[in-house]
């Protein structure tokens, strides 16, 4: 498989998604609450120019398991 930035981005995205799904499944387990607790990162750029107005809301939900999934994905990518 040819390594490039697109494949790395796909691996990281899938690792993040997998980690988040695992965190969602483990949410009822109280002993693992430090792994499943998530933080919302928000960024809202906006501009009101003469000819165009825009307002973009970007929200990223990050948990420790999601971060672990991304690190595992990078490790798997490097092993290819």
Rosetta blueprint (number, residue, H / E / L):
1 X L
2 X L
3 X L
4 X L
5 X H
6 X H
7 X H
8 X H
9 X H
10 X H
11 X H
12 X H
13 X H
14 X H
15 X H
16 X H
17 X H
18 X H
19 X H
20 X H
21 X H
22 X H
23 X H
24 X H
25 X H
26 X H
27 X H
28 X H
29 X L
30 X H
31 X H
32 X H
33 X H
34 X H
35 X H
36 X H
37 X L
38 X E
39 X E
40 X E
41 X E
42 X E
43 X E
44 X L
45 X L
46 X E
47 X E
48 X E
49 X L
50 X L
51 X L
52 X L
53 X E
54 X E
55 X E
56 X L
57 X L
58 X E
59 X E
60 X E
61 X E
62 X E
63 X E
64 X H
65 X H
66 X H
67 X H
68 X H
69 X H
70 X H
71 X H
72 X H
73 X H
74 X H
75 X H
76 X H
77 X H
78 X H
79 X H
80 X L
